[in-house]
């Protein structure tokens, strides 16, 4: 309700009463403190509410008004809530007859008519905000429907800043509650009606809701429904996302759609692997695709003793080794399937169903990829390219679709070794990979070729590697051949072809080791202490006791980053013997760090619970102190593997990478606040990682003995490039005859 608030000194009550009466005669509602409330709690509860909800505040100013504390507080409150103000001065010596009062009342009425409707809107929002705060921030008091819609329109008119900070929080909470309510409703509908109907609902909502509400909510809907939508029609998902991006209202809501939200929406819409080509039978045969006459329910790996069998309903695939009756692993499939085939190199097992192709690891049976974009009749069959990089589905003789399976990953070499760690050498020009048997494999980053393998260190179990003072000089933490002994620290000099065991003081035994080229520092983490040694001589430089160190990283500036068994993180500054612990560092039991990578702006800690349970953290130095920030979360990758034992940074610190236990690799671009890229094209854990000097690829070594190159996609965080990919997907679907835009 629109009304005028009158602020005046007590001595002028008679004058103000007549002024209020005149205003009421002209149809204006007036609020005045007829009881002259005492300043304090009662004043705050009633007068403050009255000012907040008023359409116009009239100051009846006088010398007494300026000297009155309640009047001055009324002025402050009117200013705080951005209320329209009209000042009317009075003096006991002035003529205050009936004509004067009528004239003043007319001035107030005229000023009230000039007040923008936005004033009443902000007053309503501020009043609702106060009720929301007083009653315990109940969701039942949040804005809804047209009230929320009108509040959000303040951003369109550039008047959102008229609201107080509490009111802006109230509007944001109302918006989030609406999102939650609608998402919950949508999920229920999706579960009830199926994925396709659910996605159509998302599209309907994004197109039909009005202005700001629709664009902000459409963003979250695309993110939340893209996984289901991509399973049904990835071309439709890409097309709808483009329509949202092109909508004029979406571009106006910058405060609702920041860069991260937009990129997340675009990446979610692109999170599907679609066919790259359509062939006829003649072209398919020329490219080496050999299709069977009919679908198969059994297949044997060409490179191992593993065979795969589909169950009767096509809902499970079992892997069995030759000579054994029972399968050693069984994988539940996303859909009923009817054909399967191993890749020629045995790395992959492709399983074909009506909605797409599931790509499994050829040994473990773990799912790596889901290829879709076509609807496959039950008589369709699978075939692999001779180099195991592509798979095709034949519907009919002139309808054959091809997918690229290994898009970003190239297997450089395969060995019989179990790799456990890796470090860049010579500024990343070469990479040293440590195997469990103590051997060190040197790989040329540019060519990807193996330059040398040093096998002089014979141990029963190596775990950690650090680069020494020379390019062929390494320190290794390993279990000695004598199983009764604790782990030892070895110095392996490949140039001298020598191996020496380094004894640590006071019977300490190493758990991890780290160094950085040019610092001359070797950090050794033990169950009871942190040691700093001279990388050239092995002499002790400093020591910090009382620590159980599980992960270390030495920065190029000589700063040592420390991960502790209890989940804590700390920093040892150069020339210091006392650890610095970050603010708000709350150790999380079970989330032990296993690897640390130091970037240009932050250090990444990974280990147990990396993708869930706050098992990864960023450590940053800001405002003169160290602070812990959240690391990976489920929005960054679809991997559910909680464990990570490898992390690395590029030589300039601009790119960080970590490997997850299921074979995924996650990349962070340190210059971007939210830049990430995820890859999952391997079934074996990447235990050693290093980034090329050109920052265009990661060279990694897997637990099952492969050395791989993984391309770094810097455009995965470029909005222009992501938009082009969305457009290419829609065009691709149209050209392949798989999509027809509405």
ZAMARGU-4260 file (C-alpha; in steps of 0.2 Angstrom, whole numbers, plus 5000, padded with zeros to 4 digits):
<rodrens>
0) 5000/5000/5000 | 5007/5017/4995 | 5008/5030/5010 | 5018/5045/5015 | 5029/5045/5031
5) 5030/5061/5040 | 5046/5064/5051 | 5045/5079/5062 | 5050/5086/5079 | 5037/5085/5094
10) 5035/5104/5095 | 5027/5104/5078 | 5014/5090/5081 | 4999/5102/5079 | 5005/5108/5062
15) 5009/5091/5056 | 4992/5084/5062 | 4984/5098/5051 | 4995/5093/5037 | 4991/5075/5038
20) 4973/5079/5039 | 4974/5089/5023 | 4984/5075/5014 | 4971/5062/5019 | 4957/5073/5012
25) 4966/5072/4996 | 4966/5053/4996 | 4984/5051/5003 | 4988/5038/5016 | 4999/5045/5030
30) 5010/5037/5043 | 5015/5048/5058 | 5021/5044/5075 | 5006/5050/5084 | 5012/5041/5100
35) 5029/5049/5099 | 5038/5032/5102 | 5054/5032/5113 | 5069/5029/5103 | 5075/5011/5105
40) 5069/4994/5102 | 5051/4999/5100 | 5056/5013/5088 | 5066/5001/5078 | 5052/4988/5077
45) 5038/5001/5071 | 5046/5017/5064 | 5059/5008/5055 | 5046/4996/5047 | 5036/5011/5042
50) 5050/5020/5034 | 5056/5005/5024 | 5038/5002/5017 | 5034/5020/5013 | 5032/5028/4995
55) 5038/5045/5001 | 5047/5051/5017 | 5043/5070/5021 | 5055/5078/5033 | 5047/5093/5042
60) 5063/5101/5046 | 5067/5114/5059 | 5080/5118/5072 | 5072/5106/5084 | 5071/5092/5070
65) 5090/5093/5067 | 5093/5092/5086 | 5082/5077/5088 | 5090/5060/5089 | 5075/5050/5083
70) 5072/5062/5069 | 5090/5060/5063 | 5089/5041/5064 | 5073/5042/5053 | 5083/5052/5041
75) 5097/5039/5041 | 5085/5025/5039 | 5076/5034/5024 | 5093/5036/5016 | 5099/5018/5019
80) 5083/5011/5011 | 5084/5023/4996 | 5067/5030/5000 | 5061/5046/4990 | 5063/5061/5001
85) 5054/5078/5001 | 5060/5091/5013 | 5048/5104/5020 | 5055/5117/5032 | 5045/5126/5045
90) 5049/5141/5056 | 5038/5147/5071 | 5039/5164/5064 | 5032/5159/5047 | 5014/5161/5043
95) 5006/5143/5046 | 4988/5147/5042 | 4976/5135/5033 | 4981/5141/5015 | 4999/5138/5019
100) 4996/5120/5025 | 4985/5117/5010 | 4999/5123/4998 | 5012/5112/5007 | 5000/5097/5006
105) 4998/5100/4987 | 5017/5100/4985 | 5018/5083/4994 | 5004/5076/4983 | 5013/5082/4967
110) 5030/5075/4973 | 5021/5058/4977 | 5014/5057/4959 | 5032/5060/4953 | 5039/5045/4962
115) 5044/5030/4951 | 5034/5014/4953 | 5051/5006/4956 | 5050/5015/4973 | 5035/5005/4978
120) 5043/4989/4971 | 5059/4991/4981 | 5049/4996/4997 | 5039/4980/4995 | 5055/4969/4993
125) 5063/4978/5008 | 5047/4975/5019 | 5047/4956/5014 | 5066/4955/5017 | 5064/4961/5035
130) 5050/4949/5038 | 5060/4935/5031 | 5075/4939/5042 | 5064/4941/5058 | 5055/4925/5056
135) 5071/4914/5054 | 5074/4915/5035 | 5059/4903/5031 | 5057/4898/5013 | 5039/4901/5015
140) 5043/4920/5016 | 5053/4920/5000 | 5047/4929/4984 | 5037/4919/4972 | 5028/4921/4955
145) 5025/4939/4949 | 5033/4947/4964 | 5050/4938/4961 | 5048/4942/4942 | 5046/4960/4946
150) 5061/4960/4958 | 5072/4952/4945 | 5067/4965/4932 | 5076/4978/4943 | 5092/4972/4934
155) 5085/4976/4917 | 5081/4994/4922 | 5098/4996/4930 | 5090/4999/4947 | 5095/4983/4956
160) 5107/4994/4966 | 5093/5003/4975 | 5090/4987/4986 | 5100/4985/5002 | 5113/4971/5003
165) 5100/4961/5014 | 5087/4963/5001 | 5098/4958/4987 | 5102/4942/4996 | 5084/4939/4999
170) 5080/4941/4980 | 5095/4929/4976 | 5088/4917/4989 | 5071/4918/4982 | 5078/4914/4964
175) 5088/4900/4971 | 5073/4893/4979 | 5063/4894/4963 | 5077/4885/4954 | 5077/4871/4967
180) 5059/4869/4967 | 5058/4869/4948 | 5073/4857/4946 | 5065/4846/4959 | 5048/4846/4949
185) 5058/4843/4933 | 5067/4828/4940 | 5051/4821/4946 | 5044/4823/4929 | 5059/4816/4920
190) 5059/4801/4931 | 5041/4798/4928 | 5040/4802/4909 | 5057/4796/4904 | 5073/4805/4898
195) 5066/4812/4882 | 5050/4819/4889 | 5061/4826/4903 | 5072/4835/4891 | 5058/4842/4881
200) 5051/4849/4897 | 5067/4858/4900 | 5067/4865/4883 | 5048/4870/4885 | 5053/4879/4902
205) 5068/4888/4895 | 5057/4895/4880 | 5041/4899/4890 | 5047/4907/4906 | 5048/4926/4905
210) 5064/4936/4903 | 5076/4935/4917 | 5069/4920/4926 | 5069/4910/4910 | 5086/4913/4905
215) 5094/4911/4922 | 5084/4895/4925 | 5087/4889/4908 | 5106/4889/4911 | 5104/4877/4926
220) 5091/4866/4917 | 5103/4863/4902 | 5117/4859/4914 | 5106/4847/4925 | 5097/4839/4910
225) 5111/4838/4897 | 5117/4821/4903 | 5099/4813/4900 | 5096/4824/4884 | 5113/4819/4877
230) 5109/4801/4878 | 5093/4804/4868 | 5097/4817/4856 | 5114/4827/4858 | 5110/4837/4842
235) 5094/4844/4850 | 5104/4848/4866 | 5116/4858/4856 | 5103/4867/4846 | 5093/4872/4862
240) 5109/4878/4870 | 5112/4889/4855 | 5095/4896/4856 | 5097/4901/4874 | 5114/4909/4871
245) 5106/4919/4856 | 5091/4925/4867 | 5092/4944/4870 | 5086/4942/4888 | 5100/4929/4892
250) 5114/4942/4887 | 5106/4955/4898 | 5107/4945/4914 | 5126/4945/4917 | 5123/4945/4936
255) 5114/4929/4935 | 5124/4921/4921 | 5143/4923/4925 | 5156/4916/4914 | 5158/4900/4924
260) 5139/4896/4922 | 5139/4899/4904 | 5154/4889/4901 | 5147/4875/4912 | 5131/4875/4902
265) 5140/4874/4885 | 5152/4860/4891 | 5138/4850/4898 | 5129/4852/4881 | 5144/4846/4872
270) 5147/4831/4884 | 5143/4818/4871 | 5153/4809/4858 | 5144/4809/4841 | 5148/4801/4824
275) 5161/4810/4813 | 5157/4802/4796 | 5144/4793/4786 | 5150/4779/4774 | 5143/4767/4762
280) 5149/4749/4762 | 5162/4751/4749 | 5171/4766/4758 | 5170/4756/4775 | 5179/4741/4767
285) 5192/4752/4760 | 5195/4760/4777 | 5197/4742/4785 | 5180/4740/4794 | 5175/4722/4793
290) 5157/4719/4799 | 5150/4702/4804 | 5135/4695/4795 | 5125/4696/4812 | 5126/4703/4829
295) 5137/4693/4842 | 5134/4689/4860 | 5152/4683/4863 | 5169/4690/4858 | 5187/4686/4862
300) 5202/4698/4864 | 5215/4696/4850 | 5229/4701/4862 | 5225/4692/4878 | 5216/4677/4885
305) 5200/4687/4889 | 5183/4684/4882 | 5167/4694/4884 | 5149/4687/4885 | 5132/4696/4884
310) 5119/4689/4896 | 5102/4684/4888 | 5094/4701/4891 | 5109/4711/4885 | 5110/4720/4901
315) 5127/4713/4908 | 5143/4709/4900 | 5155/4697/4908 | 5174/4695/4906 | 5182/4678/4908
320) 5199/4672/4906 | 5203/4657/4896 | 5202/4640/4906 | 5191/4648/4920 | 5172/4645/4921
325) 5167/4660/4931 | 5169/4678/4925 | 5182/4689/4935 | 5172/4704/4932 | 5154/4709/4926
330) 5149/4726/4920 | 5131/4732/4920 | 5127/4741/4904 | 5117/4757/4902 | 5104/4749/4890
335) 5100/4732/4883 | 5113/4728/4870 | 5115/4715/4856 | 5132/4715/4848 | 5150/4717/4855
340) 5168/4717/4848 | 5186/4720/4855 | 5197/4732/4847 | 5212/4725/4837 | 5224/4730/4850
345) 5213/4723/4864 | 5212/4740/4873 | 5194/4742/4871 | 5178/4732/4871 | 5163/4740/4861
350) 5145/4735/4866 | 5131/4740/4854 | 5114/4744/4860 | 5099/4753/4853 | 5104/4770/4860
355) 5123/4770/4857 | 5139/4761/4860 | 5147/4758/4877 | 5166/4758/4876 | 5174/4747/4890
360) 5192/4744/4895 | 5197/4728/4887 | 5204/4721/4903 | 5195/4728/4918 | 5178/4730/4910
365) 5177/4748/4917 | 5166/4760/4906 | 5176/4773/4898 | 5165/4782/4885 | 5147/4782/4878
370) 5146/4785/4859 | 5129/4790/4853 | 5119/4801/4841 | 5111/4787/4831 | 5096/4775/4834
375) 5103/4757/4831 | 5091/4744/4825 | 5093/4727/4833 | 5101/4719/4817 | 5115/4732/4817
380) 5133/4727/4819 | 5150/4733/4825 | 5167/4735/4817 | 5184/4742/4822 | 5197/4751/4812
385) 5213/4742/4811 | 5222/4755/4822 | 5209/4753/4836 | 5205/4772/4835 | 5188/4771/4827
390) 5173/4761/4828 | 5158/4760/4816 | 5140/4754/4816 | 5132/4747/4801 | 5113/4749/4799
395) 5111/4745/4781 | 5124/4744/4767 | 5123/4763/4764 | 5121/4768/4782 | 5137/4766/4791
400) 5142/4778/4805 | 5159/4781/4812 | 5165/4787/4829 | 5183/4792/4835 | 5186/4783/4851
405) 5203/4789/4856 | 5201/4808/4852 | 5214/4815/4862 | 5225/4801/4869 | 5239/4793/4859
410) 5248/4777/4865 | 5266/4780/4862 | 5273/4763/4869 | 5267/4748/4879 | 5279/4740/4891
415) 5277/4726/4905 | 5281/4738/4919 | 5270/4745/4932 | 5273/4764/4932 | 5271/4773/4949
420) 5278/4790/4947 | 5285/4803/4935 | 5295/4819/4934 | 5300/4832/4920 | 5318/4834/4917
425) 5328/4848/4908 | 5313/4860/4909 | 5301/4846/4902 | 5311/4842/4887 | 5312/4824/4894
430) 5302/4814/4906 | 5308/4801/4919 | 5295/4788/4923 | 5298/4777/4938 | 5292/4759/4938
435) 5288/4748/4953 | 5303/4737/4950 | 5315/4753/4952 | 5318/4755/4933 | 5318/4773/4926
440) 5312/4776/4909 | 5317/4792/4900 | 5305/4798/4887 | 5308/4812/4874 | 5293/4824/4876
445) 5293/4831/4858 | 5295/4814/4849 | 5287/4803/4862 | 5301/4790/4860 | 5309/4781/4874
450) 5327/4786/4875 | 5334/4775/4889 | 5329/4763/4903 | 5340/4762/4918 | 5337/4746/4928
455) 5352/4747/4940 | 5341/4749/4955 | 5334/4732/4960 | 5320/4734/4973 | 5304/4725/4978
460) 5294/4741/4977 | 5297/4759/4972 | 5285/4772/4976 | 5292/4790/4973 | 5304/4799/4962
465) 5313/4816/4962 | 5325/4824/4950 | 5343/4827/4957 | 5356/4840/4953 | 5359/4833/4935
470) 5348/4829/4921 | 5351/4810/4924 | 5352/4811/4942 | 5337/4804/4953 | 5332/4801/4970
475) 5320/4786/4973 | 5310/4780/4988 | 5308/4761/4987 | 5307/4745/4997 | 5323/4736/4998
480) 5325/4718/4992 | 5326/4714/5010 | 5307/4714/5014 | 5311/4715/5032 | 5318/4733/5030
485) 5308/4749/5030 | 5308/4760/5014 | 5325/4768/5009 | 5330/4783/5000 | 5341/4779/4985
490) 5352/4790/4974 | 5352/4784/4956 | 5365/4792/4945 | 5362/4786/4927 | 5377/4795/4920
495) 5389/4786/4932 | 5378/4770/4931 | 5379/4770/4950 | 5366/4767/4964 | 5369/4773/4982
500) 5358/4771/4997 | 5357/4787/5008 | 5355/4784/5026 | 5343/4797/5035 | 5347/4803/5053
505) 5339/4795/5068 | 5333/4780/5059 | 5320/4790/5049 | 5312/4781/5034 | 5306/4791/5019
510) 5288/4791/5013 | 5289/4803/4999 | 5302/4814/4990 | 5302/4830/4980 | 5314/4843/4972
515) 5314/4857/4959 | 5327/4861/4946 | 5338/4875/4951 | 5334/4875/4969 | 5347/4863/4975
520) 5334/4857/4988 | 5328/4839/4991 | 5313/4837/5002 | 5311/4821/5011 | 5295/4817/5020
525) 5295/4804/5034 | 5282/4797/5046 | 5290/4808/5060 | 5298/4823/5051 | 5302/4833/5036
530) 5320/4834/5030 | 5328/4846/5018 | 5344/4840/5010 | 5356/4847/4998 | 5352/4839/4982
535) 5371/4838/4977 | 5379/4831/4992 | 5364/4824/5002 | 5369/4834/5017 | 5355/4840/5029
540) 5350/4858/5028 | 5335/4859/5040 | 5322/4848/5049 | 5305/4849/5056 | 5299/4836/5068
545) 5282/4829/5073 | 5275/4827/5056 | 5268/4813/5046 | 5272/4818/5028 | 5263/4809/5014
550) 5265/4822/4999 | 5278/4835/4995 | 5282/4848/4981 | 5296/4860/4980 | 5292/4876/4971
555) 5305/4885/4959 | 5307/4898/4973 | 5313/4885/4986 | 5296/4885/4995 | 5291/4868/5001
560) 5272/4862/5000 | 5268/4849/5013 | 5253/4836/5013 | 5250/4828/5030 | 5243/4811/5034
565) 5228/4819/5043 | 5223/4828/5028 | 5231/4845/5033 | 5242/4856/5021 | 5256/4867/5026
570) 5270/4877/5018 | 5289/4879/5023 | 5295/4895/5018 | 5313/4897/5011 | 5326/4897/5025
575) 5313/4894/5038 | 5312/4879/5051 | 5294/4882/5055 | 5279/4877/5045 | 5265/4889/5040
580) 5248/4882/5041 | 5234/4890/5030 | 5219/4899/5037 | 5203/4889/5040 | 5213/4873/5037
585) 5202/4859/5045 | 5210/4842/5043 | 5198/4830/5035 | 5201/4812/5042 | 5204/4800/5028
590) 5207/4813/5015 | 5226/4810/5015 | 5236/4820/5001 | 5246/4809/4989 | 5252/4822/4977
595) 5255/4840/4975 | 5257/4851/4960 | 5263/4869/4961 | 5256/4882/4948 | 5259/4900/4946
600) 5245/4906/4957 | 5241/4891/4968 | 5246/4873/4973 | 5234/4858/4970 | 5233/4844/4983
605) 5225/4828/4978 | 5224/4811/4986 | 5210/4801/4995 | 5193/4807/4991 | 5199/4818/4977
610) 5182/4821/4968 | 5171/4819/4983 | 5173/4822/5001 | 5184/4838/5000 | 5198/4826/4996
615) 5207/4839/4985 | 5211/4857/4989 | 5219/4873/4982 | 5232/4882/4992 | 5233/4900/4988
620) 5243/4915/4995 | 5232/4930/4996 | 5231/4946/5007 | 5247/4941/5015 | 5242/4924/5021
625) 5239/4906/5015 | 5222/4900/5012 | 5214/4883/5008 | 5201/4884/4994 | 5190/4870/4987
630) 5198/4859/4973 | 5189/4846/4962 | 5171/4843/4963 | 5158/4832/4954 | 5154/4847/4942
635) 5171/4846/4934 | 5171/4828/4929 | 5159/4813/4927 | 5172/4802/4935 | 5167/4794/4952
640) 5185/4788/4956 | 5190/4796/4973 | 5208/4792/4973 | 5222/4802/4964 | 5241/4798/4966
645) 5248/4809/4953 | 5249/4828/4950 | 5260/4839/4940 | 5262/4857/4934 | 5270/4865/4918
650) 5287/4873/4919 | 5279/4890/4919 | 5265/4885/4931 | 5251/4890/4919 | 5244/4872/4918
655) 5240/4859/4932 | 5235/4841/4929 | 5231/4826/4940 | 5226/4808/4936 | 5212/4799/4944
660) 5212/4780/4948 | 5200/4776/4934 | 5211/4783/4920 | 5204/4801/4920 | 5215/4816/4918
665) 5209/4833/4924 | 5218/4849/4918 | 5217/4866/4926 | 5222/4882/4918 | 5229/4893/4931
670) 5226/4909/4923 | 5207/4906/4923 | 5197/4906/4939 | 5187/4891/4932 | 5196/4884/4918
675) 5196/4865/4918 | 5197/4851/4905 | 5193/4832/4908 | 5198/4817/4898 | 5194/4799/4901
680) 5200/4788/4887 | 5211/4776/4897 | 5206/4762/4909 | 5222/4761/4919 | 5227/4774/4932
685) 5240/4788/4926 | 5253/4786/4939 | 5266/4797/4931 | 5263/4814/4923 | 5272/4828/4915
690) 5267/4843/4904 | 5277/4847/4888 | 5287/4864/4887 | 5274/4870/4874 | 5260/4866/4886
695) 5250/4857/4872 | 5251/4840/4879 | 5253/4829/4894 | 5264/4814/4894 | 5259/4801/4906
700) 5263/4783/4911 | 5250/4771/4917 | 5249/4758/4930 | 5248/4744/4917 | 5264/4750/4908
705) 5258/4761/4894 | 5266/4778/4890 | 5253/4790/4882 | 5252/4807/4875 | 5236/4817/4880
710) 5232/4833/4870 | 5228/4849/4880 | 5212/4857/4874 | 5215/4875/4879 | 5199/4880/4869
715) 5188/4870/4881 | 5187/4886/4892 | 5185/4898/4877 | 5167/4903/4875 | 5169/4908/4857
720) 5177/4891/4853 | 5163/4882/4863 | 5150/4890/4853 | 5158/4885/4837 | 5158/4867/4843
725) 5139/4868/4847 | 5136/4875/4829 | 5147/4862/4822 | 5137/4848/4831 | 5120/4854/4825
730) 5127/4856/4807 | 5135/4839/4808 | 5119/4831/4814 | 5110/4839/4799 | 5123/4834/4786
735) 5123/4816/4793 | 5104/4815/4791 | 5103/4812/4810 | 5094/4829/4815 | 5082/4841/4808
740) 5081/4858/4816 | 5064/4864/4820
</rodrens>
